[in-house]
Amino acid sequence: MTDVRIGVDVGGTNTDAVVMLGSTLLGWAKTPTTADVTGGIVAGVREALARAQTAPCSVRAVMIGTTHFTNAVVERRRLSTTAAVRLGLPATASVPPFADWPADLHAAIDGHGYLAHGGYEYDGRPIAPLDEAELRGIAGHIRTSGAAALAICAVFSPIRPDLEQQAAAIFAQELPGIAISLSHEIGRLGLLERENACILNACLSGLAQRTVTAIGAALHELALDAAVYLSQNDGTLMSADFARRYPVLTFASGPTNSMRGAAYLSGLRDAVVVDIGGTTSDIGALVGGFPREASLAVKVGGVRTNFRMPDLLALGIGGGSRVRPSSGDGPHAIGPDSVGYQLTERSVVFGGHDLTATDLAVAAGLAALGDAARLSAEQRALAPAAIAEIRRRLAEAIDQVKTSAADVPVVLVGGGSILVDGALPGTSAVIRPDHFEVANAIGAAIGQVSGEVDQVHALEGTSRAAVLARASEDAVARAVAAGADPATIELVDAEDVPLAYLPGSATRVRVKVVGELGVVSGELQAPQPS
């Protein structure tokens, strides 16, 4: 066995692990997520390897999806103190950095914003030249503030990134050791949203270093000498070193892994996926085997951003959701609070005192878990109406995700999908494939590597074909930097949209490519980002 991969997905309730040889599933495990995250990874991978009867020396790559970074932003914990420098004066002064941030998150990173001269118009004409003395003066203020991370954002830097790069070189000289994030490497067009995404990436830089190091230590404990990749939120992978630089790209990677796994297990490339975990249900659409991307700005932790994110609808319903009977004729209260990874301690069928959705599934005969005899007659009586309410809310969410009134196939995955049995309104078929409970880990294991470009170009003096070709080259370079084998890269999406409101025959170009993990002498490798 020379191409064994391990896929791991760390959820709020369970940590799932699978061992795969090519397209064959050799073994899998589902273990409770631990407070330190890495403990759950060690337990899950060790059990999956034992079930697969596979030696650690056979493993060539480990792919991990984690909610670690999303949770840090949502919980306002473990974040680095961060400064933001915007290159845009004399323009852009009316809305300073952090203007739309929640006060508690702004305080958690002790955010300081600075405005400096620089930036470009959409067609590459300079707004103002970079002022080196001005930047060195700002560096002095940042040094005094004690910031550990820095986000640099220039106006229209996706068109011309050189000013961000020059500013980064100056700040690196003045502030040795500070973690620097550049907005053109993270976000898309749209100044404030791209700046916000860059700041989020910067404030996660310290946690990214610690998390990737801890994952490496966990794998060393398991005697796994393999390349490590983390899942991105578009259903593809990036090397561990790449993840140290761009932790923000892991946001929503958990449900994205589930959708990729659902496509793989069901054989469907176009469908609606319902991923029911222990805490939430994530509903999204598959288009061509990949999650449909959100077309609008997405808020993360209350911050408006514009980097790529899957178009998902999240419901506070999962296997660990707490259930409270209705006080009248209304529906039962199910979630959004959950017992999470303490399900096997707090759920009634496992000897606890919290009535959960899993208890109702057992009472309704949808699952055989724990000890059904622990459920009281009153609790059993709640099950039919409560399960019906879960089905109603899921059907309503599916209807919101659909793009037409036609019935669509639905793929159910996740351990919590035991809550649903039979057809749902608005669906042509409801499929629960084999190994549905570890679809997320399978999605991580089969992941490819992507590269994406989103830019505005002036077509005067050049052709549309030349612009698309240059954008494709840039996308390929980004994919290779993230770990793709250049020989396997293929185009999956390309579009150019004329911008009639701008002069100069301006057009917005977006290109995305994917490829298989890099291979050298039969060994998977984790290349360094450019």
Kinemage of the C-alpha trace (Angstrom):
@kinemage 1
@onewidth
@group {chain A} dominant
@subgroup {mainchain}
@vectorlist {calphas} color= white
{ca met a 1} P 0.000 0.000 0.000
{ca thr a 2} L 1.716 3.155 -1.209
{ca asp a 3} L -1.024 5.787 -1.405
{ca val a 4} L -2.725 5.553 1.968
{ca arg a 5} L -4.329 8.775 3.140
{ca ile a 6} L -5.909 9.692 6.443
{ca gly a 7} L -8.785 12.163 6.531
{ca val a 8} L -9.765 13.836 9.805
{ca asp a 9} L -12.588 16.260 10.555
{ca val a 10} L -12.735 17.928 13.963
{ca gly a 11} L -16.296 18.955 14.778
{ca gly a 12} L -17.874 20.531 17.810
{ca thr a 13} L -19.158 17.136 19.009
{ca asn a 14} L -17.116 14.401 17.328
{ca thr a 15} L -13.745 13.963 15.668
{ca asp a 16} L -14.035 11.650 12.665
{ca ala a 17} L -11.112 9.832 11.036
{ca val a 18} L -10.889 7.605 7.960
{ca val a 19} L -8.084 5.588 6.368
{ca met a 20} L -8.293 5.357 2.573
{ca leu a 21} L -6.257 3.580 -0.087
{ca gly a 22} L -7.045 5.429 -3.301
{ca ser a 23} L -10.844 5.352 -3.450
{ca thr a 24} L -11.201 2.435 -1.018
{ca leu a 25} L -12.206 3.040 2.597
{ca leu a 26} L -10.075 0.766 4.775
{ca gly a 27} L -11.304 1.846 8.204
{ca trp a 28} L -12.940 4.669 10.110
{ca ala a 29} L -13.591 5.918 13.645
{ca lys a 30} L -15.785 8.487 15.389
{ca thr a 31} L -14.523 9.705 18.767
{ca pro a 32} L -15.607 12.609 21.005
{ca thr a 33} L -13.848 15.898 20.331
{ca thr a 34} L -11.573 16.872 23.204
{ca ala a 35} L -11.090 20.313 24.697
{ca asp a 36} L -7.495 20.413 23.426
{ca val a 37} L -8.574 19.207 19.926
{ca thr a 38} L -5.365 17.236 19.342
{ca gly a 39} L -6.332 14.568 21.903
{ca gly a 40} L -9.396 13.742 19.837
{ca ile a 41} L -7.298 13.601 16.667
{ca val a 42} L -4.879 11.129 18.255
{ca ala a 43} L -7.697 8.913 19.542
{ca gly a 44} L -9.620 8.956 16.262
{ca val a 45} L -6.636 8.285 13.999
{ca arg a 46} L -5.299 5.528 16.273
{ca glu a 47} L -8.678 3.737 16.237
{ca ala a 48} L -9.120 4.165 12.479
{ca leu a 49} L -5.632 2.748 11.789
{ca ala a 50} L -6.363 -0.229 14.050
{ca arg a 51} L -9.638 -0.965 12.268
{ca ala a 52} L -7.944 -0.609 8.882
{ca gln a 53} L -5.091 -2.878 10.027
{ca thr a 54} L -2.712 -0.343 8.496
{ca ala a 55} L 0.755 0.500 9.768
{ca pro a 56} L 1.550 4.213 10.271
{ca cys a 57} L 4.564 3.883 7.951
{ca ser a 58} L 2.184 3.223 5.021
{ca val a 59} L 0.495 6.621 5.349
{ca arg a 60} L 1.656 9.231 2.839
{ca ala a 61} L -0.580 12.179 3.738
{ca val a 62} L -2.928 13.361 6.455
{ca met a 63} L -5.751 15.789 5.634
{ca ile a 64} L -7.408 17.640 8.503
{ca gly a 65} L -10.491 19.819 8.630
{ca thr a 66} L -10.981 21.833 11.787
{ca thr a 67} L -13.315 24.451 13.256
{ca his a 68} L -10.492 25.655 15.505
{ca phe a 69} L -10.031 29.027 13.801
{ca thr a 70} L -13.706 29.777 13.263
{ca asn a 71} L -14.422 29.036 16.929
{ca ala a 72} L -11.609 31.354 18.030
{ca val a 73} L -13.244 34.289 16.215
{ca val a 74} L -16.760 33.408 17.358
{ca glu a 75} L -15.631 32.941 20.970
{ca arg a 76} L -13.262 35.971 20.910
{ca arg a 77} L -10.472 33.847 22.386
{ca arg a 78} L -6.828 32.999 21.591
{ca leu a 79} L -6.514 35.867 19.094
{ca ser a 80} L -3.367 37.911 18.459
{ca thr a 81} L -3.308 41.670 19.060
{ca thr a 82} L -3.494 43.184 15.584
{ca ala a 83} L -2.844 46.458 13.780
{ca ala a 84} L -4.256 47.355 10.361
{ca val a 85} L -2.633 49.704 7.855
{ca arg a 86} L -4.653 50.877 4.857
{ca leu a 87} L -2.845 52.381 1.868
{ca gly a 88} L -5.377 54.755 0.341
{ca leu a 89} L -4.864 58.386 1.350
{ca pro a 90} L -5.901 60.977 0.412
{ca ala a 91} L -8.979 58.847 -0.430
{ca thr a 92} L -10.807 56.313 1.845
{ca ala a 93} L -10.477 58.399 5.031
{ca ser a 94} L -14.221 58.620 5.680
{ca val a 95} L -14.491 54.978 6.840
{ca pro a 96} L -11.426 53.929 8.863
{ca pro a 97} L -10.350 50.325 9.551
{ca phe a 98} L -12.470 48.448 12.137
{ca ala a 99} L -15.411 50.830 11.525
{ca asp a 100} L -17.945 47.986 11.218
{ca trp a 101} L -16.444 45.531 13.727
{ca pro a 102} L -18.353 44.286 16.793
{ca ala a 103} L -16.989 46.117 19.821
{ca asp a 104} L -16.099 42.942 21.726
{ca leu a 105} L -14.085 41.463 18.841
{ca his a 106} L -12.338 44.786 18.249
{ca ala a 107} L -11.394 44.846 21.920
{ca ala a 108} L -10.304 41.178 21.894
{ca ile a 109} L -7.576 41.905 19.341
{ca asp a 110} L -6.842 45.402 20.699
{ca gly a 111} L -7.196 46.608 17.123
{ca his a 112} L -5.388 49.761 16.011
{ca gly a 113} L -6.068 51.159 12.531
{ca tyr a 114} L -3.794 53.466 10.508
{ca leu a 115} L -4.229 55.293 7.198
{ca ala a 116} L -1.318 55.958 4.854
{ca his a 117} L -0.799 57.230 1.302
{ca gly a 118} L -0.901 54.787 -1.592
{ca gly a 119} L -3.286 52.551 -3.511
{ca tyr a 120} L -4.453 52.405 -7.121
{ca glu a 121} L -7.455 53.179 -9.258
{ca tyr a 122} L -9.242 50.185 -10.827
{ca asp a 123} L -7.083 50.491 -13.977
{ca gly a 124} L -3.758 50.604 -12.134
{ca arg a 125} L -3.281 54.393 -12.058
{ca pro a 126} L -1.753 55.423 -8.685
{ca ile a 127} L -3.847 57.317 -6.150
{ca ala a 128} L -0.716 58.523 -4.376
{ca pro a 129} L 2.892 57.305 -4.102
{ca leu a 130} L 3.980 55.248 -1.119
{ca asp a 131} L 5.554 57.409 1.626
{ca glu a 132} L 8.301 55.376 3.272
{ca ala a 133} L 8.846 57.892 6.085
{ca glu a 134} L 5.118 57.830 6.846
{ca leu a 135} L 5.142 54.035 7.094
{ca arg a 136} L 8.198 54.010 9.377
{ca gly a 137} L 6.422 56.474 11.650
{ca ile a 138} L 3.360 54.199 11.765
{ca ala a 139} L 5.670 51.294 12.575
{ca gly a 140} L 6.814 53.194 15.662
{ca his a 141} L 3.209 53.520 16.866
{ca ile a 142} L 2.583 49.820 16.214
{ca arg a 143} L 5.710 48.917 18.167
{ca thr a 144} L 4.444 50.970 21.117
{ca ser a 145} L 1.014 49.314 20.960
{ca gly a 146} L 2.611 45.869 21.241
{ca ala a 147} L 0.696 44.369 18.311
{ca ala a 148} L 1.804 40.854 17.386
{ca ala a 149} L 0.224 40.840 13.911
{ca leu a 150} L -0.254 43.320 11.078
{ca ala a 151} L -2.760 43.479 8.218
{ca ile a 152} L -1.892 45.598 5.171
{ca cys a 153} L -4.576 46.565 2.676
{ca ala a 154} L -4.169 48.833 -0.359
{ca val a 155} L -6.944 50.150 -2.588
{ca phe a 156} L -7.367 47.823 -5.601
{ca ser a 157} L -4.422 45.660 -4.568
{ca pro a 158} L -5.896 42.609 -6.396
{ca ile a 159} L -5.067 44.559 -9.575
{ca arg a 160} L -1.588 45.682 -8.531
{ca pro a 161} L -0.197 44.155 -5.314
{ca asp a 162} L 3.234 45.830 -5.393
{ca leu a 163} L 2.448 48.579 -2.860
{ca glu a 164} L 1.301 46.034 -0.263
{ca gln a 165} L 4.477 44.064 -0.874
{ca gln a 166} L 6.694 47.148 -0.582
{ca ala a 167} L 4.954 48.216 2.628
{ca ala a 168} L 5.351 44.686 4.037
{ca ala a 169} L 9.114 44.849 3.409
{ca ile a 170} L 9.355 48.164 5.281
{ca phe a 171} L 7.324 46.914 8.259
{ca ala a 172} L 9.333 43.680 8.386
{ca gln a 173} L 12.481 45.782 8.797
{ca glu a 174} L 10.967 48.007 11.458
{ca leu a 175} L 9.048 45.307 13.333
{ca pro a 176} L 11.090 42.077 13.267
{ca gly a 177} L 9.013 39.015 14.085
{ca ile a 178} L 5.597 40.569 13.496
{ca ala a 179} L 3.187 38.361 11.504
{ca ile a 180} L 2.150 40.208 8.323
{ca ser a 181} L -0.938 39.476 6.192
{ca leu a 182} L -1.536 41.077 2.780
{ca ser a 183} L -5.101 41.608 1.614
{ca his a 184} L -4.539 40.790 -2.077
{ca glu a 185} L -3.568 37.238 -1.071
{ca ile a 186} L -6.824 36.654 0.814
{ca gly a 187} L -9.854 38.694 -0.218
{ca arg a 188} L -11.558 39.720 -3.412
{ca leu a 189} L -12.530 43.109 -4.811
{ca gly a 190} L -14.252 45.337 -2.283
{ca leu a 191} L -12.010 47.373 -0.002
{ca leu a 192} L -13.649 47.113 3.425
{ca glu a 193} L -14.600 43.434 3.126
{ca arg a 194} L -11.134 42.486 1.857
{ca glu a 195} L -9.514 44.510 4.622
{ca asn a 196} L -11.694 42.777 7.211
{ca ala a 197} L -10.752 39.334 5.864
{ca cys a 198} L -7.073 40.308 6.023
{ca ile a 199} L -7.386 41.498 9.632
{ca leu a 200} L -9.118 38.251 10.624
{ca asn a 201} L -6.288 36.299 9.026
{ca ala a 202} L -3.706 38.385 10.879
{ca cys a 203} L -5.346 37.998 14.297
{ca leu a 204} L -5.348 34.202 13.816
{ca ser a 205} L -1.653 34.040 12.933
{ca gly a 206} L -0.423 33.093 16.414
{ca leu a 207} L -3.126 30.460 16.848
{ca ala a 208} L -2.289 29.052 13.412
{ca gln a 209} L 1.334 28.561 14.406
{ca arg a 210} L 0.358 26.838 17.653
{ca thr a 211} L -2.358 24.685 16.072
{ca val a 212} L -0.273 23.423 13.157
{ca thr a 213} L 2.594 22.685 15.543
{ca ala a 214} L 0.236 20.804 17.876
{ca ile a 215} L -1.162 18.776 14.969
{ca gly a 216} L 2.376 17.874 13.971
{ca ala a 217} L 3.108 16.762 17.543
{ca ala a 218} L -0.065 14.654 17.591
{ca leu a 219} L 0.930 12.899 14.381
{ca his a 220} L 4.460 12.378 15.721
{ca glu a 221} L 2.892 10.684 18.746
{ca leu a 222} L 1.165 8.332 16.310
{ca ala a 223} L 4.482 7.663 14.489
{ca leu a 224} L 3.056 9.185 11.317
{ca asp a 225} L 5.809 10.626 9.133
{ca ala a 226} L 3.491 12.073 6.496
{ca ala a 227} L 2.754 15.347 4.758
{ca val a 228} L 0.020 17.345 6.522
{ca tyr a 229} L -2.701 19.288 4.741
{ca leu a 230} L -5.604 21.349 6.068
{ca ser a 231} L -8.987 21.685 4.402
{ca gln a 232} L -10.001 24.969 2.825
{ca asn a 233} L -13.514 26.341 2.632
{ca asp a 234} L -13.887 25.630 -1.089
{ca gly a 235} L -13.558 21.865 -0.695
{ca thr a 236} L -9.840 21.695 -1.486
{ca leu a 237} L -6.602 21.405 0.495
{ca met a 238} L -3.587 23.497 1.431
{ca ser a 239} L -0.262 22.433 2.887
{ca ala a 240} L 0.407 22.896 6.599
{ca asp a 241} L 2.911 25.665 5.868
{ca phe a 242} L 0.331 27.408 3.697
{ca ala a 243} L -2.199 27.098 6.547
{ca arg a 244} L 0.206 28.852 8.902
{ca arg a 245} L 0.013 31.876 6.608
{ca tyr a 246} L -3.672 31.751 5.688
{ca pro a 247} L -5.703 30.253 8.571
{ca val a 248} L -8.757 32.285 7.561
{ca leu a 249} L -9.161 30.020 4.521
{ca thr a 250} L -10.198 27.158 6.824
{ca phe a 251} L -13.449 28.896 7.806
{ca ala a 252} L -16.475 26.645 7.068
{ca ser a 253} L -14.176 23.817 5.949
{ca gly a 254} L -16.105 21.294 8.089
{ca pro a 255} L -19.434 21.505 6.230
{ca thr a 256} L -17.526 21.875 2.959
{ca asn a 257} L -15.737 18.570 3.629
{ca ser a 258} L -19.110 16.960 4.286
{ca met a 259} L -20.454 18.209 0.962
{ca arg a 260} L -17.436 16.883 -0.940
{ca gly a 261} L -17.775 13.582 0.905
{ca ala a 262} L -21.490 13.483 0.109
{ca ala a 263} L -20.758 13.939 -3.600
{ca tyr a 264} L -18.162 11.171 -3.476
{ca leu a 265} L -20.317 8.670 -1.550
{ca ser a 266} L -23.565 9.300 -3.442
{ca gly a 267} L -22.084 9.695 -6.925
{ca leu a 268} L -24.146 12.888 -7.379
{ca arg a 269} L -22.453 16.069 -8.601
{ca asp a 270} L -25.556 18.280 -8.402
{ca ala a 271} L -27.758 17.961 -5.313
{ca val a 272} L -28.613 19.513 -1.966
{ca val a 273} L -26.575 18.206 0.957
{ca val a 274} L -27.892 18.190 4.519
{ca asp a 275} L -25.077 17.633 7.008
{ca ile a 276} L -26.528 17.016 10.480
{ca gly a 277} L -23.889 17.002 13.172
{ca gly a 278} L -24.101 17.080 16.927
{ca thr a 279} L -24.736 20.813 17.220
{ca thr a 280} L -25.901 22.188 13.871
{ca ser a 281} L -27.323 21.191 10.505
{ca asp a 282} L -25.597 22.746 7.485
{ca ile a 283} L -27.525 22.807 4.220
{ca gly a 284} L -25.869 23.673 0.912
{ca ala a 285} L -25.959 22.951 -2.809
{ca leu a 286} L -23.486 20.875 -4.793
{ca val a 287} L -22.659 22.234 -8.246
{ca gly a 288} L -20.370 20.064 -10.321
{ca gly a 289} L -19.273 18.150 -7.232
{ca phe a 290} L -18.149 21.259 -5.323
{ca pro a 291} L -20.084 23.455 -2.873
{ca arg a 292} L -21.836 26.416 -4.434
{ca glu a 293} L -20.005 29.567 -3.373
{ca ala a 294} L -21.749 32.496 -1.732
{ca ser a 295} L -22.229 35.361 -4.192
{ca leu a 296} L -22.595 38.000 -1.493
{ca ala a 297} L -20.423 39.148 1.375
{ca val a 298} L -20.470 36.748 4.316
{ca lys a 299} L -20.257 37.692 7.983
{ca val a 300} L -17.857 35.739 10.171
{ca gly a 301} L -18.132 36.432 13.888
{ca gly a 302} L -20.089 39.563 13.032
{ca val a 303} L -17.442 40.847 10.571
{ca arg a 304} L -18.368 41.395 6.920
{ca thr a 305} L -15.866 39.673 4.580
{ca asn a 306} L -15.588 38.868 0.865
{ca phe a 307} L -13.177 35.956 0.555
{ca arg a 308} L -14.556 32.744 -0.883
{ca met a 309} L -17.090 30.979 1.334
{ca pro a 310} L -19.587 28.186 0.652
{ca asp a 311} L -23.225 29.206 0.344
{ca leu a 312} L -24.581 27.497 3.450
{ca leu a 313} L -27.650 27.752 5.615
{ca ala a 314} L -27.026 26.691 9.212
{ca leu a 315} L -29.739 25.512 11.604
{ca gly a 316} L -29.264 25.013 15.327
{ca ile a 317} L -30.445 21.397 15.110
{ca gly a 318} L -28.194 18.395 15.695
{ca gly a 319} L -28.014 15.095 17.494
{ca gly a 320} L -26.994 16.828 20.704
{ca ser a 321} L -29.641 19.577 20.553
{ca arg a 322} L -31.494 19.989 23.837
{ca val a 323} L -35.257 19.528 23.699
{ca arg a 324} L -37.836 21.357 25.813
{ca pro a 325} L -41.559 20.588 25.559
{ca ser a 326} L -43.784 23.380 24.257
{ca ser a 327} L -45.824 25.224 26.837
{ca gly a 328} L -48.920 25.271 24.628
{ca asp a 329} L -49.942 24.284 21.140
{ca gly a 330} L -46.719 25.577 19.574
{ca pro a 331} L -43.789 23.440 18.409
{ca his a 332} L -41.296 21.943 20.802
{ca ala a 333} L -38.122 23.980 21.420
{ca ile a 334} L -35.272 22.029 19.790
{ca gly a 335} L -31.848 23.655 20.047
{ca pro a 336} L -30.007 25.818 19.290
{ca asp a 337} L -28.146 24.919 22.510
{ca ser a 338} L -26.472 21.520 22.419
{ca val a 339} L -24.684 19.206 24.810
{ca gly a 340} L -21.993 18.933 22.108
{ca tyr a 341} L -19.183 16.467 22.709
{ca gln a 342} L -20.743 15.599 26.109
{ca leu a 343} L -23.592 13.751 24.360
{ca thr a 344} L -22.542 10.365 25.742
{ca glu a 345} L -22.521 11.810 29.262
{ca arg a 346} L -25.547 14.117 29.342
{ca ser a 347} L -28.078 12.480 27.000
{ca val a 348} L -30.832 10.489 28.777
{ca val a 349} L -30.228 7.216 26.918
{ca phe a 350} L -26.600 7.363 28.051
{ca gly a 351} L -27.504 7.961 31.702
{ca gly a 352} L -27.589 11.763 31.709
{ca his a 353} L -30.352 14.219 32.525
{ca asp a 354} L -30.599 16.349 29.358
{ca leu a 355} L -33.281 15.363 26.875
{ca thr a 356} L -31.708 15.601 23.415
{ca ala a 357} L -32.700 15.054 19.802
{ca thr a 358} L -30.796 11.762 19.897
{ca asp a 359} L -33.051 10.591 22.739
{ca leu a 360} L -36.068 11.369 20.563
{ca ala a 361} L -34.587 9.441 17.643
{ca val a 362} L -34.156 6.427 19.914
{ca ala a 363} L -37.711 6.811 21.253
{ca ala a 364} L -39.072 6.996 17.685
{ca gly a 365} L -37.204 3.850 16.659
{ca leu a 366} L -34.907 5.724 14.239
{ca ala a 367} L -31.715 4.670 16.050
{ca ala a 368} L -30.541 2.017 18.497
{ca leu a 369} L -28.185 3.851 20.846
{ca gly a 370} L -27.644 3.720 24.583
{ca asp a 371} L -30.414 2.313 26.761
{ca ala a 372} L -33.914 3.160 25.538
{ca ala a 373} L -35.341 1.941 28.848
{ca arg a 374} L -33.985 5.092 30.516
{ca leu a 375} L -36.577 7.211 28.666
{ca ser a 376} L -39.744 7.983 30.613
{ca ala a 377} L -43.216 7.537 29.161
{ca glu a 378} L -43.582 11.327 29.006
{ca gln a 379} L -40.330 11.679 27.066
{ca arg a 380} L -41.369 8.940 24.638
{ca ala a 381} L -44.666 10.727 24.057
{ca leu a 382} L -42.787 13.847 22.928
{ca ala a 383} L -40.945 12.034 20.128
{ca pro a 384} L -43.500 11.998 17.238
{ca ala a 385} L -44.273 15.723 17.364
{ca ala a 386} L -40.651 16.726 17.957
{ca ile a 387} L -39.327 14.590 15.074
{ca ala a 388} L -42.039 16.079 12.841
{ca glu a 389} L -40.875 19.580 13.829
{ca ile a 390} L -37.267 18.699 12.938
{ca arg a 391} L -38.400 17.427 9.529
{ca arg a 392} L -40.457 20.584 8.934
{ca arg a 393} L -37.542 22.898 9.706
{ca leu a 394} L -35.127 20.917 7.551
{ca ala a 395} L -37.584 20.892 4.616
{ca glu a 396} L -37.993 24.653 4.949
{ca ala a 397} L -34.194 25.115 4.923
{ca ile a 398} L -33.827 22.903 1.831
{ca asp a 399} L -36.430 25.038 0.070
{ca gln a 400} L -34.407 28.173 0.847
{ca val a 401} L -31.228 26.643 -0.625
{ca lys a 402} L -32.899 25.484 -3.867
{ca thr a 403} L -32.691 27.783 -6.882
{ca ser a 404} L -35.983 26.612 -8.416
{ca ala a 405} L -39.313 25.171 -7.332
{ca ala a 406} L -38.473 21.780 -8.837
{ca asp a 407} L -37.858 18.820 -6.552
{ca val a 408} L -34.162 18.042 -6.027
{ca pro a 409} L -32.200 15.039 -4.739
{ca val a 410} L -30.994 15.407 -1.162
{ca val a 411} L -27.997 13.645 0.338
{ca leu a 412} L -28.068 13.163 4.118
{ca val a 413} L -24.725 12.895 5.895
{ca gly a 414} L -23.384 13.355 9.412
{ca gly a 415} L -23.988 11.335 12.546
{ca gly a 416} L -27.094 13.387 13.346
{ca ser a 417} L -28.836 12.350 10.118
{ca ile a 418} L -30.411 9.512 12.116
{ca leu a 419} L -32.988 12.186 13.024
{ca val a 420} L -34.502 11.969 9.510
{ca asp a 421} L -36.226 8.949 8.014
{ca gly a 422} L -38.031 8.747 4.688
{ca ala a 423} L -38.842 11.444 2.150
{ca leu a 424} L -38.884 15.185 2.743
{ca pro a 425} L -41.185 17.722 1.046
{ca gly a 426} L -39.649 19.319 -2.051
{ca thr a 427} L -37.208 16.474 -2.694
{ca ser a 428} L -37.075 13.963 -5.549
{ca ala a 429} L -35.057 11.498 -3.457
{ca val a 430} L -33.457 11.374 -0.018
{ca ile a 431} L -30.198 9.426 -0.047
{ca arg a 432} L -28.255 8.368 3.023
{ca pro a 433} L -25.157 6.700 1.520
{ca asp a 434} L -22.967 4.097 3.154
{ca his a 435} L -20.508 5.637 5.636
{ca phe a 436} L -22.684 8.760 5.851
{ca glu a 437} L -21.554 9.327 9.424
{ca val a 438} L -17.948 10.039 8.367
{ca ala a 439} L -18.600 11.840 5.066
{ca asn a 440} L -16.751 14.881 6.410
{ca ala a 441} L -13.519 12.944 7.000
{ca ile a 442} L -13.863 11.268 3.596
{ca gly a 443} L -14.278 14.697 2.002
{ca ala a 444} L -11.019 15.764 3.617
{ca ala a 445} L -9.201 12.615 2.479
{ca ile a 446} L -10.179 12.964 -1.190
{ca gly a 447} L -9.457 16.687 -1.335
{ca gln a 448} L -7.684 18.346 -4.232
{ca val a 449} L -5.731 21.610 -4.241
{ca ser a 450} L -7.099 24.819 -5.767
{ca gly a 451} L -5.964 28.199 -6.974
{ca glu a 452} L -8.233 31.177 -7.628
{ca val a 453} L -7.910 34.680 -9.111
{ca asp a 454} L -10.517 37.462 -8.967
{ca gln a 455} L -9.342 40.667 -10.674
{ca val a 456} L -10.434 43.669 -12.755
{ca his a 457} L -8.659 44.287 -16.072
{ca ala a 458} L -8.858 47.097 -18.625
{ca leu a 459} L -9.226 45.522 -22.062
{ca glu a 460} L -7.922 48.556 -23.954
{ca gly a 461} L -4.797 47.483 -25.817
{ca thr a 462} L -5.244 43.777 -25.067
{ca ser a 463} L -7.665 40.987 -25.880
{ca arg a 464} L -10.156 39.123 -23.724
{ca ala a 465} L -8.336 35.862 -24.472
{ca ala a 466} L -5.016 37.318 -23.295
{ca val a 467} L -6.570 38.556 -20.042
{ca leu a 468} L -8.140 35.152 -19.335
{ca ala a 469} L -4.864 33.415 -20.136
{ca arg a 470} L -2.928 35.629 -17.721
{ca ala a 471} L -5.529 35.083 -14.994
{ca ser a 472} L -5.355 31.317 -15.575
{ca glu a 473} L -1.570 31.406 -15.218
{ca asp a 474} L -1.911 33.281 -11.920
{ca ala a 475} L -4.500 30.771 -10.663
{ca val a 476} L -2.236 27.853 -11.572
{ca ala a 477} L 0.684 29.490 -9.750
{ca arg a 478} L -1.452 29.853 -6.621
{ca ala a 479} L -2.549 26.213 -6.819
{ca val a 480} L 1.061 25.030 -7.130
{ca ala a 481} L 2.029 27.222 -4.173
{ca ala a 482} L -0.725 25.570 -2.128
{ca gly a 483} L 0.529 22.056 -2.953
{ca ala a 484} L -0.884 20.996 -6.349
{ca asp a 485} L 0.936 18.828 -8.864
{ca pro a 486} L 1.243 21.097 -11.948
{ca ala a 487} L 0.704 18.156 -14.314
{ca thr a 488} L -2.790 17.464 -12.920
{ca ile a 489} L -4.231 20.983 -12.762
{ca glu a 490} L -7.481 21.591 -14.649
{ca leu a 491} L -9.793 24.549 -15.051
{ca val a 492} L -13.099 24.230 -13.168
{ca asp a 493} L -14.538 27.739 -13.442
{ca ala a 494} L -13.815 30.861 -15.506
{ca glu a 495} L -15.923 33.945 -16.051
{ca asp a 496} L -15.460 37.516 -17.196
{ca val a 497} L -18.088 40.145 -16.487
{ca pro a 498} L -17.907 43.532 -18.285
{ca leu a 499} L -18.211 46.465 -15.863
{ca ala a 500} L -20.276 48.996 -17.793
{ca tyr a 501} L -20.038 51.610 -15.053
{ca leu a 502} L -16.237 51.887 -15.409
{ca pro a 503} L -14.349 53.415 -18.350
{ca gly a 504} L -11.666 51.680 -20.387
{ca ser a 505} L -13.606 48.501 -21.296
{ca ala a 506} L -13.092 47.183 -17.771
{ca thr a 507} L -14.004 43.569 -17.072
{ca arg a 508} L -13.951 41.473 -13.917
{ca val a 509} L -12.211 38.119 -14.382
{ca arg a 510} L -12.521 35.138 -12.029
{ca val a 511} L -10.682 31.869 -12.652
{ca lys a 512} L -10.476 28.754 -10.488
{ca val a 513} L -8.357 25.654 -11.076
{ca val a 514} L -7.870 22.415 -9.103
{ca gly a 515} L -5.224 19.706 -9.148
{ca glu a 516} L -4.123 16.597 -7.298
{ca leu a 517} L -1.619 16.732 -4.447
{ca gly a 518} L 1.992 17.120 -5.527
{ca val a 519} L 3.932 13.881 -6.009
{ca val a 520} L 7.713 13.496 -6.110
{ca ser a 521} L 9.323 10.031 -6.436
{ca gly a 522} L 6.080 8.430 -5.336
{ca glu a 523} L 5.950 10.504 -2.163
{ca leu a 524} L 3.363 13.165 -1.439
{ca gln a 525} L 5.035 16.444 -0.631
{ca ala a 526} L 4.006 19.667 1.098
{ca pro a 527} L 5.557 22.481 -0.957
{ca gln a 528} L 6.326 25.909 0.464
{ca pro a 529} L 3.959 28.736 -0.496
{ca ser a 530} L 5.328 31.402 -2.798
